[in-house]
Amino acid sequence: PGTETSRKRDELTVGDLRIDLAAHEALLDGAPLSLTPTEYQLLLVLARRQGEAIDYVTLARLVLEYEAELWEAKELIKRHVFTLRQKIEDDPGQPLYVVNVRGVGYRLDDPGQ
């Protein structure tokens, strides 16, 4: 009985997106996503703070383990968000999950809410 409970604690779910922390994988509609380690880390950081706008510098620090100036962090993170969106969004040009917060950074939203 304890196994199922602990298993649930090792997952983050946002809409149809599920991150299995124990298996170190992300699934969309139950299908595994082929993410780079950086894309996975970006998704994980955003999911852990779902609905919260995270600034570029913080994302660079948490995702890339890199201290960057704002302009540099923005460029670095933007590229990874672009590739992540290609894999998780139905229409990457009109993202529903990874949303840009203008002048701040990015936020992970639940499209069903």
Salt bridges, closest charged atoms under 4 A:
GLU4 OE2 - LYS8 NZ 3.85
GLU11 OE2 - ARG18 NH1 2.90
ASP20 OD2 - ARG7 NH2 2.68
GLU39 OE1 - LYS87 NZ 2.67
GLU52 OE2 - ARG49 NH2 2.88
GLU67 OE2 - ARG61 NE 3.11
GLU75 OE2 - LYS78 NZ 3.43
ASP109 OD1 - ARG107 NE 2.71
